[in-house]
Amino acid sequence: MTHPSIPEVSPARRGRTCLDPLTVRDNREVRENNLLDIVSRFADFAEEVNAYPYAVNLAFESFGHLYNYMKKETNPPVESLNNIRKRLEEASVRRDTLLHCHLAMGLWSAFDAAVNDFVVEVIAEYPDKLDADRIKSMRLPVNDALLLRRRQLAQRVVDDFKVAADGFGRADALMSLIGVSVQVNPRARRRVLELQQRRNAIAHRGSVVDERVAQKCPWLANNLGKRISIEHRELRIYALHLTIYLSDALHSFGKAQYGDSFVSAPNSVEWREMAIALEDPTKFNPQDWA
């Protein structure tokens, strides 16, 4: 998959997370590529989430053509035709209530993992960026301090820094550990909060919009008690906002560390334009994107 302004990372550098400490810390390019890999992998996954429903729709269309062919050419029993049509209609409805919902769950999990990996990578390779005051109360057994490798220690820091927050809240808190602040417009925050609450309802509350979801997302209150349904357009918007967040985090860190953004980092301008275009024009407010 290709993305706006994302260069192809050499296979030799992909997944290089166990390099010699001196080699990594003395080589800005390698360290940049390690962070770029994390963002690129999520962007790849987001593109796959976006593309998968198209493949499913194509399959539905193929079955639809097959149904029409059988109806005209083979003269099958009426009962068989009715069964096929019923199954197609049921499957079509389930795209939004099942396929898109599971893709949304995977998208959120992948984003959470990407934020974790990003923060761990920075703590391991740029330890001076860690806000020591935020973790001074952390207790670490001496045995762990002596035996764990650098990234394992960084992962312990992230694991022990537990944050229960809505939407981008947890990502913001983890990024603040390394001095990264990502500016997110209100529309994007609302969309990601919506994704998270829908994901929680799918995973823990039988895929039904309950009072907790309606309280966190009042604009979904009209669907109280109904099964969650996610449109493909909404799925694409979610994927874009999450990808933009990681891209902006990479730029923010590059600027804080080196005084300029990483040259090889993806540019989120095109993604922003795509997200705006996908929003409902009747609800579009330019001030939300300022």
N, C-alpha and C positions, 0 to 999 in steps of 0.2 A: 504494500500500500504506500502511496505517496502523500505527503502533507505539505502545506505551505511552508516554504523556507526551511524544511528539515533535510539536511544532507544525509546521504547514505553513510552510516558509520561502518568503518572497516570491521570485518568479522574478527580480526585479531584483537580488536579493542572491546567488542561486545562481551558483556558479562565479566570483565576483568575486575573482580572484586577481592582478589587475594594477591595483589602485587606487593613486591618488596616495599616497605614503608619509605625508605629513602628514595627509591625510584619514583614512587608516586608523588611524594611531597616536593620533589625537585622538578617535577615535570607538570607544568600548568596544563598542557594540552591533554595529557592522559587523564588528569583529574577532571577537566572539563568534560571529556568524553564519557567518563563514568557517570556523571550527572546527566549528561545529554541522553545516554542510554536509557535511564530511568524514565525520562519524559517521553522519549521516542517509543519505548515499549508500550506505555499507556496510550499514546496517540495511535499506535498500530491496533491495539485492542479496541479502542473507541471506533476506529474505522470499520473493524470487523463487526462490531455491534450494529453499526449503521447499515452495513451491507447485507447482513444475514436476512433481515425481513424481506429484502428485495428478492433473494433467492427463494424464499418461501412463497412469496407472491407469484413468482414465475411458476412454481410447482402448482399452485392453485389454478393459474390460468391454463396450464397444460391439462390438468384434470377437467377443467371446464370445457376445453376444446374436445377432449376425449368424450365427455358426456354428450356434447352436441353431435359428434360423429356417430356415436352409438345410437342416438335417438333417430338420426336420419338414415343411416346406412345399414345398420345391422338388425333393426327392428326387434330389440330385446323386449322381454316382458315388462309391462308397465311397473310392476312391483320393483324390479331391479333398478329401473331408472329412478324411481322415487327414492329408493334407498341411497343411491349414489348422490342424488341432489340433496337429500337430507344431511348426509355426511359432509358434503362440501359446505353447506350453509353453517353447520355446527363448527367445522374447522375454521371457517372464515371469522366467526364470532370469537373463537378462542385465540385468534392471533393477538388481539388486544388484551384479553384477560389472562392469557397464559404465556405465550411466547414473549411478548414485549415486557411483561412483568418479570420474567426470569432473566431476560437480558438486562433489565434495569438493576436487578439485584447483583448480577455479575459486574456491571459497570461501577456500582458503588463500592463493591469489595475491591476491585482493581484500583480504584482511586485511593482508597484507604491504604492499600499496600504500597502504592507509589509514593504517597506522602511519607509513610514510614521509612521506605528505602532511601528517599531523598534526604531526610533528616539524619538518618543513621550514617549515610555516606559523608555528609558534611561534618558531623561530629568526629568521625573516624579520621578524615583527611585534613580537616581544618579545625582542630580542637580549640584553637584560640577563639573561635566564633561562638562557642558554647557559653551561654549565660550561666555562670557558676552559681550566682545567687539564687537562681530558680531551683537548683537541685541540691543546695547545701544541706537539706534535711534528709537526703537520700542515704539509706544504709546499705553498704555493700560489704559482704563477707570478705575477709582478707584472702581466703583461698581463691575466690572469684577474681579479685583484683590481681592476684599473682599469675593465675593460670589462663584466664580468658584472653583471647586475642582482641585486637583493637576494635574490630567491628562488633564482636560479641559484647564488649563492654559498652559500646555505643548503643547496641540494641537493648541492653539492660537499662540504660538511662531512659530510652524512649518508652520501654515497657512499664517502668516504674512511674513515669510521668503520666498518670492516668487522668484523662479529661473527659468529662461527660458533657457534651455540648451538641447543639443542633446545627444542621447545615454545615457551613464551612467552619464552624466554631472549633472543632477538634483540630482540623488542619491548621487554622490560624494559630492556635495555642502551641502546637508542635513547631511550626515555622518560627514562632517567636523565640523558641529556645536557641535558635541559631541566628537571631537578629534579622530574620526575613519578614517583611511586611508586604502582603499582597493586597493591592487596592481592588475591591470588587464592587461593582455597581449594584444598586438595590434590586434590580430585576434579576440579575444573576443569583444573588443571595436567595431571593424568593424561590427561584426555580430549583436551586440545589436543596433548599429546605424541603420543598415539595417532593423531590426525589428521595431524600432520606426518609421522610415520614411514610411515603408510599412503600418504600423498601421494608421498613420496620413492620408495617401492617401486613405486607405479603409474607414476611418471614415468621411473624409472631402472632398475628391476629386474624388468620384465616383469609387473608386477601380482602378484608372488608374495611371500608372507611368507618372507623369508630369515633367516639367522642374525642379521644386523644389526638387523632389526626385532624379532626375538625377544629380543635382548639389551637393546634399549632399552625394550621393552614386554613383560616376561616373561609377562603375562597373555594374550598372543597366541601364546605358544610352542606351544600345542596345534595351531595352524594352520600350523606350519612346513612349507614346501614346497607349501602350498595357495594357490590363487588368492584374492586379496583380495576380500571381499564386505562391502559396507557397507549396513546397513539404513537405511530412511528415518528411523526413530526416532533412530539414531545421527547421521545427517546434521543433523537438527533440533537435537540437543544440541550438536553442534559449532558450529553457527551461533549459537546462543544464547550460548555461552561467549565467543565472539569478539566478539559485539556488546556483551555486558556489559563486557568488558575496555575497549573503546573508550569506552563511556559513562562508566565509572569514571575513565578517564584524563581525560576532559573535566571531570568534577566535581573531580578532584584538582587539575588545573591552575587551575581557577577559584578554588578555595579558597586555593591558594598565591599566586595573583596578586592577588586582590581581598579575600581574607579570607572569602569565601563562594562557594558553588557558582554556576555560571551558572544563572540563573533558567530559561532556555529549554532547558537540557540535558535529555536523556532520563533518566528514572528507571528504573534497572535492577531494581527490586524485583520487578515482574511477570515479567520475563525469568528471574530466579532461581527464582521459584516454578514456572515452566513447566519449567525444566531439571530441577528436583528431581522433578517429577511424571513426567517422561519416563524417569528412571533406573529400572533394574530394582529393584523393591521388595525382592527377595530379597538384593540386594547393597547396599542403602541403609544408610549409616552416618551418623546425624545429626551426628557429630563432624566429618565431612568438610566440613560446610557451616557450621561455627561461624565 
